[in-house]
Amino acid sequence: MPDTQVQSINPANGEVIESFTPLNASGIESALDKAADRFLSWRNVPLAERAELLNSAADILEAKASEYARDITLEMGKPLAQAEGEVKKCATACRHYAEHGASYLQDETIRTDAHRAFVRHLPMGPVLAVMPWNFPFWQVFRFAAPGLMAGNVGLLKHASNVWRSAMNIEDVFRRAGFPDGCFQTLLIGSSDVEGVIRDNRVKAVTLTGSGPAGRSVAAIAGDSIKPSLLELGGSDAFIVMPSANLDKAVKTAVTARTQNSGQSCIAAKRFFVHADIHAEFSKRFVAAFDALEVGDPMKDSTDVGPLATLQIRDELADQVDRSLKGGAESLTKDRTLPGKGAWIAPQILAEAHSGTPSTDEEMFGPVANLWKFSSLDDAIARANRSVFGLGSTLFSKEEAEIDKAVNELEAGATFINSMVASDPRLPFGGIKQSGYGRELAADGLHAFMNRKTVSVA
């Protein structure tokens, strides 16, 4: 993509925010050289010094949260308050690894016949992160904070509609005092990714994004004999049993489906409600959706902003249309939406038939799919029919039901009486077509490390 201008467009009104010039071949080469050279010294920096720098990054994120949040909202339409919360969550991740990184990286002593045996965690080198637009700061810090604490260096290929945020992230690490080359943003297009992955200076790749992108990156990494980590999307099940606190279940369900305007891999997307409480839940759920304020994402009162691009809006609108034609019923009111921009109305589709997008595809926006069921076995069976397996939720007070859901729901996480969320203290990742590998917690450091076995006779 040399010398081709890439435009950042405000999805709320279609106006161009900024234009960027992607790196040419020599620029990419220079960045890879810098990363490889920096790794040789960065891996030897004491853990306490790495932790101090991460705390400095957290200070900057907190101090400049409103400024960075404004750019997030301008670029991809997230309601401003949620964007600011995202930036501050990144500060939390930096502080978590600053505090706990050393303990996560301690040698693991193993008793053998040798005088001494242990596993030591050693960094691998430059790691490429191919990241999406929906959480333009959090997705990056989820890899960068543990990676830098581990002694690796980071290369970011961000989605082309959030390049201002990508540059802001590099600015955070520069301001925090990280040595030049520890973290670099590569302003490159998708066509350049393969070459970067195959380059011998790059030792691993992590991707958060679509299934097709994940398959492509995994194939290239596999062909190059390099480790990869994929977090690909989901169609999370949200199951509500008769013993649930109905007020909390409805309130959580609305947030879990509409946060970030519904553009989240771990958003609840398929809602299964027991027949005994279905009528009351449905009534409250619909009323809450109809009360959502859709509009200017810069306003404090806005619940749902635009989708990130017109293409994403059109794809979701097509999924809704095909689901309705396939037998689903729309329960929510018609709305008048703003004129320009990537707008779509929050809506609930009920009892969609098998073979429609509501049941078989990830719907990336504020569209909930609702079904009635008669037993937990039935709900789990329906939930597990999805090709995805990222997160899942159960609302119940019955221990036997909770235990069954934990054991039988096919997902990387099950949250009980709360919505699925990523937390620096908890491993995060999926199964099935939601990807493989785990980020965050100790896994976030160990994902791209050489767990070297040492035996001393």
C-alpha positions, 0 to 999 in steps of 0.5 A: 500500500505504498503512498496510498492515502488511508482515510479515517472517517467519522461513522456518525456523519461520514466526514473525513477526520484525517488521512494517513500515508501507509509505510512503504517497503523501506519503512517496514524494513526499518521498523523490523530492524529496530524491533529486532535490535531493541529486543536484544537489550530490552530482554535484559532490562530488570523486571522492576524497571519494566514495571516502573515503565508500565506504571508510567504508561498507566499514569499517562492513560489516566491523565489523557483518558478524555483526549484519547477517548475522543479520538476513539469515538470520532474514529469508530463511534463508541459512546464517549463515556464507554471510550473513556472507560476503555482507556482507563481499563488499559491503565488497570492492565498496565498496573496489574502486570507491573504488580504481578509480572515478576511473580508470573515469571518466577522459575517453576521448580520441579523435583527430579533426580537431578540436583536442581530442575526448573522451568524458566520463562524467557522472552521470544522477541518481536511479536506482531499484533493484528488488531481490530477496531471495536476496542481500539485501545483495550485489544492492544494493551491486552497484548502489549502490557504483558508482552512488554513485561515479559521482555518481548517487543511489540509491533502493531498492525491496527485496523485502518479505520482507527489509525489515529488511536494506533498512533496515540497508543505508540505515543503512550509508550513513548511518553512513558519512557519505554526505549525506542523500538519497544512498541511500534505502530506499523501503518500497513494494510492487510496485504503487507501482513503476510510478509511481516509474519514470515520475516525471521525477525518476527517470532510470533503473531496474535490476532483478534478479528474475523474468522477468515482473517484468523484462518489466513494468519494461522496458516501463514504462521503455521507455514512459518513454524511460528506460534500464533494466538487467535481471538475470533468472535463469538455468538455468546449464549445468555441463559435465564432460569426461573430462580434468577433475579429477574431485574438483574437479569434484564438489566445485565442482558441489555448492557451485555447486548448493547455495550459498545453499540453491540460491537463486541466479540463477548457481547451476549447475542443469543438469549435463552429464557425459561418458559416459566419466566419468558413472558415477563422477561420478554416484556421488560427486555423489549421495554428496555431496548425501546428506551435506549437513546440512539444518537450522537456518541459525544453526548453523555445521555447516548446509549447506542452510537453508530456502527463503525462503518457503513459496510458493517451497518449494511452487513448487519442490516442484511442479517436482520432482513434474512432472519426476518424472512426466515421466520423471526419476529421483530419485537422492538419499535420502529425508530427514526435514526440520524440521517448521515452515518452508519446508524442502525436501530437496536432490536430484538428478534424472537424465535428465529429459525435454524439456518438463519443469521440469528442462529448461525452467524455472529451479529455484530451490532445491537441486535438481540436474538431471543428464544423460549426453552423448557429445560436447561438441557434444551438451552445448553444444547441450543447454545452449543449448536453455534460454531463459536465458543467464546463466552457464555452466561447463566442466570440461576441461583441453583447450584446444580444448574450452575455446575451443569452449565459450567461443565457443559457449555462449550465456551472459553468462559462461563459467567454466573449472574453477570455479563461476560467481561475481560479482566486482567486477572482472568485468562481470556480466550475461546474454543471452536471457531472463536480461536485458540490460546489465552490472553491476560492473567499469567497466560498473557505473559506465557503465551509468547515465551520460551518455557525453557527446561533446565536440569542441573546435575 
